Amino acid sequence: MLTYFMKIVPHYSGMLVGRFPDLPDVSVVGRDHADIMARALIVLEEALAGLVADGRGLPRPTWRGALAVTTALFHRRHAFAR
């Protein structure tokens, strides 16, 4: 299993945005914390699958935050990017 941490920040539109600091191109938009957390795992797994499909390594989880999102589809055995 891999765990990436997410930071939630307010958006000017009134929505919230969840960002994964270790995956700067990945974000989740939702109405509230529960909405973002419901979407976060799907978005994280799709982003990681895209990296693997493109032949790129996964970023090593380094950032620590309040909200952890853990995927069971990807493990440390998947090559980390250097």
QUIDA-V591214 format. One record per backbone hydrogen bond with DSSP energy under -1.0 kcal/mol. CO is the residue of the C=O (numbers start at 1). NH is the residue of the N-H. Records with the same first field share a line. If there is no record, write none. Layout:
# QUIDA-V591214
CO=NH, NH
This chain:
# QUIDA-V591214
2=71
4=69
7=19
9=17
11=14
15=11
16=30
17=9
18=28
19=7
20=23
23=26
26=20
28=18
30=16
32=36
33=37
34=38
35=39
36=40
39=43
40=44
41=45
42=46
43=47
44=48
45=49
46=50
47=51
48=52
49=53
50=54
51=56
52=55
58=81
67=6
69=4
71=2
75=78
79=58
